[in-house]
Amino acid sequence: VCFALSGTALIIVDYTTDMGTSTCVTIPAKALTAVGTFSIVDDRIYEGTTPETITFSLDAARLKDAVSVKSQSFIISITENDLPPTVSLTATSTSVLEGETRMVKVGLSNPSAVDVRVVLTVLGTATDSDYTLSTKTVDILAGQEFFSITLVAKTDSTDEPEETVILNIDAASNAT
């Protein structure tokens, strides 16, 4: 008896089977059943909140020695067991002189199979006239683990006390 597989889950990536890619089992003579084993792949990749599915449909075209066939199918849902990634900010240095550039890495604690959007806010004593930031909205695409942004301290001729630029994670989608 053979099955056609469909659904959103991918063989080898999301599950494996002892039936190989043929997805067939042999029911021995005088027996009523046969067993095929499917194992769910437990990865550390966050795949979102929508369950992956495997749909098994009886493949009538590949039946051998069967007298009659009733069309049947069933669905297995794979529920996510990995937590959404945690977002972090790290900088090449926490000190910068006027005219210098620093890279700030917006990173994830674990990979994600869905895009993650991070919105940053800027706090501190520095104003927009003191620095430029390449972006305040970061999209970390599925499969990536970080995105780098650039902070440039502007040069001016004003004698002023030390100022601060504090980047804060204001919001994150598909992450915490």
C-alpha positions in Angstrom: 0.0 0.0 0.0 1.4 3.3 -1.0 0.7 6.9 0.1 1.1 10.2 -1.6 2.5 12.8 0.8 1.7 16.5 0.7 1.3 19.4 3.1 3.6 22.1 4.4 6.1 19.8 6.2 9.1 18.7 4.3 10.6 15.2 4.4 14.1 15.1 5.9 13.8 18.8 7.1 10.6 18.3 9.3 10.2 14.5 9.5 11.8 11.2 8.4 10.2 7.9 7.6 11.5 4.3 7.6 9.5 3.8 4.3 12.0 5.8 2.3 10.8 8.1 -0.4 8.5 5.5 -1.9 6.2 5.8 1.2 4.9 2.3 0.7 4.3 -0.5 3.2 3.7 -4.2 2.5 0.9 -5.9 4.3 1.9 -9.5 4.7 -0.3 -12.4 3.6 -3.1 -13.1 6.1 -2.4 -9.8 7.9 -4.7 -6.8 8.0 -2.2 -4.1 8.8 1.4 -2.9 8.3 3.3 -0.3 10.2 5.4 2.6 8.8 7.3 4.8 11.2 7.5 8.6 10.9 9.8 10.6 13.2 9.5 14.3 13.7 12.9 16.2 13.3 13.5 18.2 16.5 15.6 21.2 15.4 16.4 24.4 17.3 14.8 26.6 14.6 11.7 28.6 15.4 9.2 28.0 12.6 6.3 30.2 13.7 3.0 29.4 15.4 1.3 27.8 12.4 1.6 24.0 12.6 3.3 22.2 9.8 1.2 19.4 8.3 1.8 16.1 6.6 -1.2 14.8 4.5 -1.2 11.1 3.7 -3.5 10.1 0.9 -3.9 6.5 -0.3 -2.2 6.3 -3.7 -4.7 4.1 -5.7 -2.5 4.2 -8.8 0.3 2.3 -7.0 -1.8 -0.4 -5.2 -0.9 -4.0 -6.0 -3.2 -7.0 -5.7 -6.0 -5.0 -4.1 -9.6 -5.8 -4.9 -11.2 -2.5 -4.0 -10.0 0.8 -2.7 -11.8 3.3 -0.6 -10.3 6.8 -0.9 -8.7 7.7 2.4 -6.4 10.3 3.8 -5.3 11.6 7.1 -3.4 14.6 8.4 -0.6 14.9 11.0 0.0 18.3 12.5 3.5 19.1 13.8 3.4 21.7 16.5 6.4 24.0 17.1 8.3 23.2 20.3 11.1 25.8 19.9 10.7 29.2 21.5 10.8 32.4 19.5 14.4 33.8 19.4 15.4 36.5 21.8 16.7 39.7 20.3 19.9 41.3 21.5 22.1 44.3 20.7 25.9 44.3 20.7 28.3 47.0 19.6 31.9 46.8 18.4 32.6 49.4 21.2 30.5 51.4 23.6 32.6 54.5 23.1 32.8 56.6 20.0 34.6 59.9 19.1 33.1 62.5 16.8 33.6 61.4 13.2 33.9 57.7 14.0 31.6 54.9 13.1 30.4 51.9 15.1 28.6 48.8 14.0 25.7 47.6 16.1 24.6 44.0 15.7 20.9 43.1 16.1 21.1 39.4 16.8 18.9 36.4 17.5 19.5 33.8 20.2 18.5 31.0 17.8 17.7 30.7 14.1 14.2 31.4 12.8 12.4 30.0 9.7 10.2 33.2 9.7 11.3 36.8 9.2 11.9 38.8 12.4 11.2 42.6 12.5 12.8 44.7 15.3 11.9 48.3 15.9 14.5 50.4 17.8 14.1 53.6 19.7 16.9 56.0 20.6 17.2 57.5 24.0 20.0 59.4 25.7 21.4 63.0 25.7 22.6 63.1 22.1 20.2 64.6 19.5 19.8 63.8 15.8 22.3 66.5 15.0 25.0 64.5 16.9 24.7 61.2 15.2 23.2 59.2 12.3 21.8 55.7 12.5 21.5 53.7 9.3 18.0 52.4 10.3 15.6 52.1 13.3 13.7 49.2 11.8 15.6 46.0 11.2 14.3 43.0 9.2 16.2 39.8 10.0 15.2 37.5 7.2 14.4 33.8 7.7 17.6 31.8 8.1 19.7 34.8 9.1 20.8 35.2 12.7 21.7 38.9 12.8 21.6 42.2 11.0 24.2 45.0 11.4 23.4 48.7 11.6 25.7 51.7 11.5 26.0 54.5 14.0 28.0 57.5 12.9 29.0 60.2 15.5 28.9 63.5 13.6 31.7 65.9 13.8 30.9 69.5 14.9 32.8 72.5 16.2 30.7 72.9 19.3 32.4 72.2 22.7 30.0 70.2 24.6 30.0 67.6 27.4 30.0 63.9 26.7 26.6 62.7 25.3 24.9 59.3 25.2 23.1 57.4 22.5 21.0 54.5 24.0 19.5 52.1 21.6 16.4 50.3 22.9 14.4 47.4 21.5 11.0 48.9 21.3 9.2 46.0 19.6 9.9 42.7 17.9 7.7 40.4 15.8 8.3 36.7 15.7 10.8 37.2 18.5 11.0 38.4 22.1 
